[in-house]
Amino acid sequence: QVQLVESGGGLVQAGGSLRLSCVASGNIRSIGVMGWYRQAPGKQRDLVAIISTRDEVEYVDSVKGRFTISRDNGFRGVYLQVNSLMPEDTAGYYCAANFGQCWGQGTQVTVSS
């Protein structure tokens, strides 16, 4: 079992930045891929970025060049640097292990125009 706790969200103006953190505990050796997802009110939860044990990364097109995913060795910490924020980035941001096998409780990012 893996436990995930996110932090780092907040209210920022358009163009601002945040660094989201996800701390993992428990059976972290079972983690092969960690991802950040986001869910806006009334919308489905969508994948934003993923990182593998080989540090291979993938991003959804809408965040390429603005968001950067990174991790500590062993997946104890996974981070999402979010830059050049836009109001449409407003959402709850969640980290998940192994494509949704385990989820954190989320951290809210709100971007004002």
DOMI-829910 format. One record per atom (N, C-alpha, C, O): atom name; z, y, x. Coordinates in steps of 0.02 Angstrom, whole numbers, padded with zeros to 5 digits. Atoms other than C-alpha are relative to their C-alpha. Example, Ala and Ser with C-alpha at 12.3 -4.5 7.8 and 13.67 -1.06 7.14 Angstrom:
- N	00000	-00059	00045;
- CA	00390	-00225	00615;
- C	00000	00060	00045;
- O	00033	00059	00097;
- N	-00003	-00059	-00042;
- CA	00357	-00053	00684;
- C	00037	00055	-00039;
- O	00045	00110	-00014;
END
This chain:
- N	00000	-00059	00042;
- CA	00000	00000	00000;
- C	00000	00062	00044;
- O	00035	00066	00094;
- N	00005	-00063	-00037;
- CA	-00045	00174	00061;
- C	00023	00057	-00045;
- O	00005	00059	-00104;
- N	-00022	-00059	00036;
- CA	00040	00334	00007;
- C	-00033	00062	00032;
- O	-00036	00068	00093;
- N	00036	-00060	-00024;
- CA	-00053	00500	00020;
- C	00031	00062	-00031;
- O	00045	00063	-00091;
- N	-00028	-00063	00024;
- CA	00017	00675	00006;
- C	-00042	00058	00026;
- O	-00048	00067	00087;
- N	00040	-00057	-00019;
- CA	-00094	00829	00005;
- C	00040	00064	00000;
- O	00092	00069	-00034;
- N	-00029	-00067	00000;
- CA	-00048	01008	00044;
- C	-00052	00049	00026;
- O	-00105	00029	00050;
- N	00042	-00051	-00030;
- CA	-00126	01172	00095;
- C	-00042	00040	-00049;
- O	-00075	00088	-00029;
- N	00038	-00038	00048;
- CA	-00205	01232	-00066;
- C	00031	00068	-00013;
- O	00085	00084	00012;
- N	-00025	-00065	00016;
- CA	-00184	01406	-00134;
- C	-00052	00043	-00034;
- O	-00106	00020	-00052;
- N	00044	-00050	00030;
- CA	-00262	01562	-00207;
- C	-00029	00044	00056;
- O	00009	00075	00094;
- N	00032	-00041	-00051;
- CA	-00389	01649	-00096;
- C	-00058	00039	-00031;
- O	-00083	00021	-00084;
- N	00058	-00037	00022;
- CA	-00524	01778	-00115;
- C	-00064	-00033	00024;
- O	-00063	-00071	00073;
- N	00065	00026	-00022;
- CA	-00707	01733	-00103;
- C	-00012	00019	00073;
- O	00001	00076	00093;
- N	00011	-00010	-00071;
- CA	-00756	01715	00079;
- C	00057	-00022	00044;
- O	00051	-00024	00105;
- N	-00058	00021	-00037;
- CA	-00584	01657	00129;
- C	-00002	-00072	00022;
- O	-00050	-00108	00009;
- N	-00005	00068	-00028;
- CA	-00527	01497	00212;
- C	00067	-00030	-00015;
- O	00117	00005	-00025;
- N	-00061	00038	00006;
- CA	-00397	01363	00191;
- C	-00007	-00063	00042;
- O	-00063	-00085	00058;
- N	00001	00066	-00033;
- CA	-00349	01205	00284;
- C	00043	-00047	-00041;
- O	00104	-00039	-00046;
- N	-00033	00050	00041;
- CA	-00305	01060	00172;
- C	00021	-00058	00044;
- O	-00016	-00080	00089;
- N	-00026	00056	-00038;
- CA	-00198	00920	00241;
- C	00016	-00058	-00046;
- O	00035	-00048	-00104;
- N	-00017	00061	00036;
- CA	-00173	00741	00185;
- C	00038	-00044	00049;
- O	00010	-00066	00099;
- N	-00041	00042	-00042;
- CA	-00031	00642	00262;
- C	00004	-00070	-00030;
- O	00021	-00077	-00089;
- N	-00001	00069	00023;
- CA	-00042	00453	00249;
- C	00060	-00037	00028;
- O	00080	-00025	00085;
- N	-00054	00044	-00023;
- CA	00099	00328	00260;
- C	-00008	-00068	-00032;
- O	-00050	-00077	-00077;
- N	00006	00068	00025;
- CA	00124	00144	00227;
- C	-00049	-00040	00042;
- O	-00050	-00033	00103;
- N	00045	00045	-00035;
- CA	-00011	00018	00273;
- C	-00065	00037	00020;
- O	-00119	00021	-00004;
- N	00059	-00041	-00018;
- CA	-00127	00144	00357;
- C	-00051	-00040	00040;
- O	-00109	-00019	00046;
- N	00049	00041	-00035;
- CA	-00208	00005	00458;
- C	-00053	-00027	-00047;
- O	-00106	-00049	-00025;
- N	00048	00025	00049;
- CA	-00295	-00046	00297;
- C	-00054	00051	-00017;
- O	-00101	00036	-00052;
- N	00047	-00054	00017;
- CA	-00388	00120	00289;
- C	-00062	-00005	00044;
- O	-00058	-00005	00105;
- N	00063	00000	-00036;
- CA	-00571	00111	00336;
- C	-00037	00066	-00007;
- O	-00074	00087	00038;
- N	00033	-00063	00015;
- CA	-00631	00272	00258;
- C	00049	00044	-00039;
- O	00084	00021	-00083;
- N	-00039	-00049	00038;
- CA	-00541	00429	00200;
- C	-00048	00053	-00027;
- O	-00095	00073	00006;
- N	00043	-00050	00031;
- CA	-00618	00553	00082;
- C	00039	00055	-00034;
- O	00096	00045	-00055;
- N	-00024	-00054	00041;
- CA	-00586	00719	00002;
- C	-00045	00006	-00061;
- O	-00106	00005	-00056;
- N	00034	-00007	00064;
- CA	-00633	00738	-00180;
- C	00025	00064	-00033;
- O	00077	00092	-00014;
- N	-00025	-00057	00038;
- CA	-00620	00883	-00301;
- C	-00019	-00008	-00073;
- O	-00068	-00039	-00091;
- N	00011	00004	00071;
- CA	-00607	00902	-00487;
- C	00016	00068	-00032;
- O	00073	00091	-00029;
- N	-00009	-00063	00036;
- CA	-00633	01063	-00584;
- C	00018	-00016	-00072;
- O	00004	-00071	-00096;
- N	-00020	00012	00070;
- CA	-00563	01081	-00761;
- C	-00059	-00020	-00043;
- O	-00112	00013	-00043;
- N	00052	00023	00045;
- CA	-00666	00984	-00886;
- C	-00057	-00037	00033;
- O	-00106	-00055	00000;
- N	00054	00034	-00036;
- CA	-00772	00902	-00751;
- C	00026	-00064	00033;
- O	00087	-00074	00038;
- N	-00020	00062	-00033;
- CA	-00772	00734	-00664;
- C	00021	00015	00072;
- O	00005	00067	00100;
- N	-00021	-00005	-00070;
- CA	-00695	00706	-00494;
- C	-00058	-00021	00044;
- O	-00085	-00076	00036;
- N	00058	00012	-00042;
- CA	-00829	00714	-00361;
- C	00020	-00004	00074;
- O	00066	00030	00096;
- N	-00011	00005	-00072;
- CA	-00834	00664	-00178;
- C	-00025	00063	00035;
- O	-00079	00087	00019;
- N	00019	-00059	-00038;
- CA	-00839	00811	-00058;
- C	-00018	-00018	00072;
- O	-00069	00005	00098;
- N	00012	00018	-00070;
- CA	-00827	00733	00115;
- C	00037	-00065	00015;
- O	00088	-00080	-00015;
- N	-00032	00061	-00022;
- CA	-00786	00569	00198;
- C	-00002	-00004	00076;
- O	-00044	00026	00109;
- N	-00001	00013	-00072;
- CA	-00739	00513	00373;
- C	00022	-00072	00010;
- O	00067	-00097	-00024;
- N	-00013	00070	-00013;
- CA	-00737	00337	00442;
- C	00042	-00010	00063;
- O	00057	00038	00098;
- N	-00037	00016	-00061;
- CA	-00641	00248	00578;
- C	-00040	00015	00063;
- O	-00012	00023	00117;
- N	00043	-00017	-00058;
- CA	-00790	00285	00691;
- C	-00015	00074	00002;
- O	-00058	00097	00040;
- N	00010	-00072	00003;
- CA	-00779	00470	00648;
- C	-00070	00019	-00026;
- O	-00094	00074	-00012;
- N	00061	-00018	00034;
- CA	-00941	00462	00552;
- C	00019	00041	-00062;
- O	00064	00022	-00099;
- N	-00017	-00044	00055;
- CA	-00940	00602	00425;
- C	-00060	00011	-00045;
- O	-00117	00008	-00023;
- N	00051	-00017	00049;
- CA	-01037	00642	00268;
- C	00028	00054	-00046;
- O	00088	00055	-00061;
- N	-00020	-00054	00045;
- CA	-01033	00795	00156;
- C	-00048	00004	-00059;
- O	-00107	-00012	-00053;
- N	00044	-00016	00055;
- CA	-01099	00837	-00014;
- C	-00038	00064	00018;
- O	-00012	00106	00054;
- N	00044	-00055	-00022;
- CA	-01242	00962	00002;
- C	00032	00069	-00011;
- O	00022	00114	00029;
- N	-00025	-00066	00018;
- CA	-01148	01105	-00081;
- C	00053	00027	00049;
- O	00069	00086	00047;
- N	-00052	-00023	-00047;
- CA	-01016	01112	00058;
- C	-00022	-00005	00073;
- O	00016	00015	00117;
- N	00023	00007	-00069;
- CA	-01120	01073	00213;
- C	-00002	00069	00034;
- O	-00026	00118	00006;
- N	-00002	-00062	-00038;
- CA	-01094	01206	00345;
- C	00061	00043	-00016;
- O	00074	00092	00019;
- N	-00059	-00038	00018;
- CA	-00936	01271	00259;
- C	00064	-00040	00006;
- O	00116	-00013	00024;
- N	-00059	00043	-00002;
- CA	-00816	01123	00253;
- C	-00005	-00047	00060;
- O	-00060	-00069	00078;
- N	-00002	00047	-00056;
- CA	-00762	01013	00398;
- C	00058	-00048	-00011;
- O	00115	-00027	-00019;
- N	-00051	00052	00006;
- CA	-00669	00849	00382;
- C	00018	-00026	00069;
- O	-00026	-00033	00112;
- N	-00021	00027	-00064;
- CA	-00566	00783	00527;
- C	00062	-00044	-00012;
- O	00089	-00046	-00067;
- N	-00056	00045	00009;
- CA	-00427	00660	00558;
- C	00039	-00008	00065;
- O	00013	00005	00120;
- N	-00040	00021	-00057;
- CA	-00286	00609	00673;
- C	-00019	-00073	00016;
- O	-00048	-00107	-00026;
- N	00010	00071	-00016;
- CA	-00297	00443	00764;
- C	00040	-00043	-00049;
- O	00097	-00027	-00065;
- N	-00034	00046	00045;
- CA	-00254	00301	00648;
- C	00005	00024	-00072;
- O	00040	-00007	-00112;
- N	00000	-00026	00069;
- CA	-00282	00406	00490;
- C	00069	00021	-00024;
- O	00082	00021	-00084;
- N	-00065	-00026	00022;
- CA	-00104	00471	00489;
- C	-00007	00068	-00034;
- O	00033	00086	-00077;
- N	00013	-00064	00031;
- CA	-00174	00640	00444;
- C	-00075	00010	-00007;
- O	-00113	-00005	00040;
- N	00070	-00017	00011;
- CA	-00341	00692	00369;
- C	-00001	00071	-00025;
- O	00039	00091	-00067;
- N	00001	-00071	00014;
- CA	-00391	00873	00355;
- C	-00068	00022	-00027;
- O	-00119	-00008	-00012;
- N	00061	-00030	00024;
- CA	-00519	00977	00266;
- C	00004	00075	00011;
- O	00040	00110	-00025;
- N	00005	-00072	-00011;
- CA	-00558	01148	00337;
- C	-00053	00027	-00047;
- O	-00111	00006	-00044;
- N	00046	-00027	00050;
- CA	-00637	01248	00198;
- C	-00010	00075	00015;
- O	00037	00114	00010;
- N	00017	-00069	-00017;
- CA	-00725	01410	00247;
- C	-00050	00028	-00050;
- O	-00081	-00008	-00089;
- N	00049	-00034	00043;
- CA	-00832	01538	00157;
- C	00007	-00023	-00072;
- O	-00043	-00039	-00105;
- N	-00013	00026	00067;
- CA	-00751	01489	-00006;
- C	-00033	00043	-00054;
- O	-00039	00104	-00048;
- N	00033	-00032	00057;
- CA	-00839	01530	-00169;
- C	00038	-00018	-00063;
- O	00072	-00069	-00065;
- N	-00035	00016	00062;
- CA	-00771	01537	-00346;
- C	-00016	-00069	-00027;
- O	00027	-00100	-00058;
- N	00017	00067	00025;
- CA	-00864	01377	-00386;
- C	00033	-00056	00039;
- O	00028	-00114	00020;
- N	-00040	00049	-00037;
- CA	-00756	01289	-00256;
- C	00068	-00011	-00033;
- O	00105	-00055	-00012;
- N	-00065	00006	00034;
- CA	-00607	01312	-00372;
- C	00006	-00069	-00032;
- O	-00036	-00090	-00072;
- N	-00011	00068	00024;
- CA	-00537	01139	-00410;
- C	00065	-00027	00027;
- O	00095	00002	00072;
- N	-00052	00039	-00032;
- CA	-00399	01017	-00379;
- C	-00032	-00043	00053;
- O	-00083	-00075	00040;
- N	00028	00039	-00056;
- CA	-00430	00934	-00211;
- C	00045	-00060	00014;
- O	00106	-00053	00019;
- N	-00036	00062	-00007;
- CA	-00379	00754	-00185;
- C	-00025	-00038	00061;
- O	-00086	-00039	00074;
- N	00023	00046	-00051;
- CA	-00382	00638	-00037;
- C	00007	-00071	-00027;
- O	00050	-00085	-00069;
- N	00000	00069	00022;
- CA	-00416	00454	-00061;
- C	-00018	-00046	00058;
- O	-00059	-00029	00100;
- N	00016	00050	-00051;
- CA	-00419	00300	00048;
- C	-00049	-00051	-00029;
- O	-00044	-00071	-00087;
- N	00046	00054	00018;
- CA	-00561	00175	00043;
- C	-00034	00011	-00068;
- O	-00034	-00034	-00111;
- N	00040	-00017	00060;
- CA	-00663	00261	-00093;
- C	00039	-00008	-00065;
- O	00014	-00035	-00114;
- N	-00039	-00001	00061;
- CA	-00523	00277	-00218;
- C	00050	-00056	-00009;
- O	00078	-00064	-00063;
- N	-00049	00054	00005;
- CA	-00413	00129	-00180;
- C	00070	00029	-00009;
- O	00111	00002	-00046;
- N	-00063	-00036	00007;
- CA	-00267	00249	-00162;
- C	-00015	00075	-00003;
- O	-00061	00099	00030;
- N	00010	-00071	00010;
- CA	-00252	00431	-00214;
- C	00064	00038	00014;
- O	00119	00013	00005;
- N	-00055	-00046	-00002;
- CA	-00141	00577	-00176;
- C	00007	00037	-00065;
- O	-00031	00025	-00112;
- N	-00014	-00036	00062;
- CA	-00071	00694	-00307;
- C	-00043	00062	-00008;
- O	-00047	00091	-00062;
- N	00045	-00057	00004;
- CA	-00191	00834	-00264;
- C	00031	00066	00020;
- O	00092	00073	00018;
- N	-00021	-00068	-00015;
- CA	-00180	01015	-00209;
- C	-00052	00047	-00029;
- O	-00112	00036	-00022;
- N	00045	-00045	00036;
- CA	-00254	01160	-00306;
- C	-00027	00054	00045;
- O	00009	00087	00082;
- N	00033	-00055	-00035;
- CA	-00380	01279	-00230;
- C	-00031	00045	-00053;
- O	-00072	00022	-00094;
- N	00027	-00048	00047;
- CA	-00420	01435	-00330;
- C	-00030	00058	00039;
- O	00003	00089	00081;
- N	00036	-00052	-00036;
- CA	-00550	01559	-00268;
- C	-00017	00056	-00049;
- O	-00052	00045	-00099;
- N	00014	-00058	00043;
- CA	-00557	01732	-00346;
- C	-00060	00038	00026;
- O	-00073	00041	00086;
- N	00060	-00037	-00019;
- CA	-00715	01835	-00348;
- C	00015	00073	00015;
- O	-00031	00111	00031;
END
